């Protein structure tokens, strides 16, 4: 399998580098520029993402976009790494549910402005996500007991934007725990073309 990651430094595609390092995957990084929210950057014609964003991966000449789908695809392609329950694993439904919660609750609610502007449905969804996540990571745990792709997907958001979830424990210890992973350090070393973050 030929795998190219179209990656912009210090962006959402950094967590994809982390996942690939945890998977032990063979991949190549193609650095692209993106238009940032603060106006920095530019639209890069060399970026194959249809919206000129990241992440995008090219697998045997086909482009796949959207973090959740890329994570699902890659963990299924690398079952030996045990970073996600496989299709016949009893925890597969829980894994897929967490992917859905990330995409449809966490990302959606956080991009809809400050909590004061959330409607009752958004507040309830966020509260349930907090309850489930908090219960999973209490006492040094991870979302699926063992460290998994979910901890990269959800946990990386806390690394970039700690205010995504309530202050204090167990989130603070969780961020430190996942931040100590050797694969994350390897990913950071590849984050920019010159190896600097």
N, C-alpha and C positions, 0 to 999 in steps of 0.2 A: 504494500500500500504506500503510495506516494502522498505525503501530507505536508502542506504548506500552511503556515499560520500567517495571515495578513494582520499585522499587529502595529498598534500605535503605542509608544511608550507612555507609561503612567495613565492607562485607560482601562476599560473593562476587559480588554483582551489580555491584560497581565495575569488575571486569574486563570486564563486558558493556558498560558505558559506553565503556571503552577500545576494545573491538572496534568498536563502532558509530562511534566517532570515526575509527578507521583506515579503516573502510569508506566514510566520507563519507555515511552513511545519514541520512535525515530521520526523526527520532524525537522523542517527548515523554517526559519523565521524570515518573512518578507516585511520589512519596516515600511509603513505608510504614514502619511500625515492625515489628520482629520481636522475638521472645523470644530473647535472647542466652544463650550458655552460662553466662555469669557471673551470670545472673539479671536482668540489666538488660533494659529494653524490655518489650514487651507483645505479645500477639496482636492484630493489627490487622484488624478486620472488613472494612476497605476493601481488603485484600490478596486478590486472586483466586487466589493459589497455594493448592491444596487442603490443603497442610500449613502454610499461613501463613508460608512461608519465602521466600527469594529465591535466585536470580533467577526471575522470571516475565516473559514478554513477551506482549503481546496484539497479535495480527496480524489486522487486519480482523475484530475481535470474537472471535477464537479465542485461547485461552490455551495457551502452550507453556512447559513447565518443564524443568529439568535443564540444567546448563551445557553439557555436551557436545552435547546435541541442539540447543540454541539456537545454539551456535557453528556446527554443521553446517548448520542451516537458513539462518542469516543469510549465511554465506559462499557458499552456493549461490545465494542471492537476489541477491548482489552480486558476480558474477564479475569485473566490471570493476575491482574493487579488488585483485584478484590476491592475496588473503589466504589462499587455499587452492586446491589442485589441484581442477579441475572433474571431473565424472563421467567424462569421456573422457581425462583426463590420465594418463600412465603412472605418476605418483607418487600417484595417488588411493589405492591400496591402502596405501601407506606412511603417508599422512595418516590414514586411518581406523584403522590399527593403532596409531598414536600416541594417537589419541582413546581407543581401547580401553585402552591402557596407563595413561593418566591415570585413567580411570574405574575400572578393575578392579584396578589395581596400586597406583598412587600414593595415591589417595584411600582405598582399602580398607585398605592396610597402615598408613598414617599414622593412621587413626582407630581402629586396633586396639590402641593402647597403645604403650609403649616397645619398642625392638628386643629387649630381653631376653625379652619375651613372645611374639615372633613364632615361628610354627612354621617348619619347614624349607622348605615351599613358599613362604611369604611372604618368607623371607630370600632364597631363590633368585630370586624374581620381582623383588624390590627391587634385588638385585645386577645383574640383567640390565638393568633400567631405568637404573640408574646407568651401566653400561657404554655403553649406546646413547646416552644423553643426553650423557655426557661426550665421546664420540667426535664427536658432531654439533656441539658448540659449541666445540671446541678451536680455537685460532687465530682467535678473533673471529667464529666462525660462528654460525649459527642452526640450529634443528632440521631444517628442510628447505632448508638453504643460504641462501635468502632469508628475511627476516623474514616470519612468517606468523601466523595465528590460533593455531597451536600454541604459539608463544612467549608469547602473551598468556595462554593457558590454563595452561600449565605454569609459565611464568616468574612470573606473578602470585602463585602459591603461594610461590615463593621470596622474593618481596618481602614477603609477610605473615609467612612462617614459614621463615626461612633454614635452620633446622635440619632441614628436610625432606630435604635432600641433604647429602652430606659437606662438611665445611668446606674452605675454600681454593679453589684454581683447578681447573677453569675456571669454576666456578659464580659466584665473586665478581665476576669481570669481566663475566660474562653478565648478572648482575643490574644492574650499572651501565650496561651497554650498552642493555638494554631500557628501563631507567628514564629514559633521556634522550630517549625518543620524544616529539615534540611532541603527538601524539594523547593520550598518557597525561596530559600536563599539562592538556589541555583536559578530559579525563574527570574529573580531580581537581577542576577548577573547578566541575563539575556534581555532584560527589559528595554534597553536602548542599544543602538549599534556600537557605542563605545564602551558599553559595560557599566555606565554610571547611571544612577537614578537621580 
